[in-house]
Amino acid sequence: MHLKPLLFLCCAALFFSSCSKVYSPALYHQDIAYQPKPASFDSVKSASYVSAGINTYTANNLNDLLVSSQVNLSRGYVFNNFNLAYGAFGVFGDYSNGTIAKGDPNYFSDKFFGAVGGRMSMNMFVNSGRTDFRFIGFEAAYSHEFGSFANFRQSVKSDPGYYVDPRTDLLTIGLSTEVLFHNVKDSGFQHGIRGFFGTTLGHNDLDDNYYTTNTSESKFFRNFFPKASYFIKFKNYFGTFEAGENIFVRFGLKF
């Protein structure tokens, strides 16, 4: 007897997930990324950084998957107790459908998405020996999306059972804090651990047509998101690993 309510809830969840198809911009909560900057203990006080990497995450529909490659070019500076970085990036990716059934007139296997944009990052810091404590930071990213996935969101935004955020331009801002340190005996290794917490500005149509009736999750926890980053540099080579709503791994060169 006790299994009946559980079975009912499971069946209802499956039915609901098959009827509701939710789509956000390809880079929603994915546009912020770690920007390297020179440390106070570096001999060079300004540098350029180029990198490439792979980003992967599940979409609002948990059966769907987004995978993209990204290239980044940025410039970083260190001043007295202040860091600054700015740069540009390009994204090319694939949205793989696992939600829309083949019999649905909107069915697709996968759709291309791309984006171009820019980022900036600044922070105050204090130094203690081998460590820079970047304790107050501000970050921002702007991106413009294009491709068949953006066109698809525009085409189905009024269809029954489809819930869409049709935006193709995103502006994300937030606060960060970071600890950057180097190994003993000047081995050439540096490590950074950064935390970010921010939001994407602007009106999200999903707040009006989906979340108002289909979830009890508060708007704050939907729209604000955290991200953690690990940075490692050896001489002029570096890598980053970032995790939040996505997994982003990249490698690059400082020059």
PyMOL commands that set and color helices and strands:
alter all, ss='L'
color gray80, all
select helices_A, chain A and resi 3-19+148-156+184-186+206-209+211-214+219-223
alter helices_A, ss='H'
color red, helices_A
select strands_A, chain A and resi 21-23+46-58+65-79+82-96+110-128+131-146+162-164+169-182+189-200+224-234+237-243+247-254
alter strands_A, ss='S'
color yellow, strands_A
deselect
rebuild
show_as cartoon
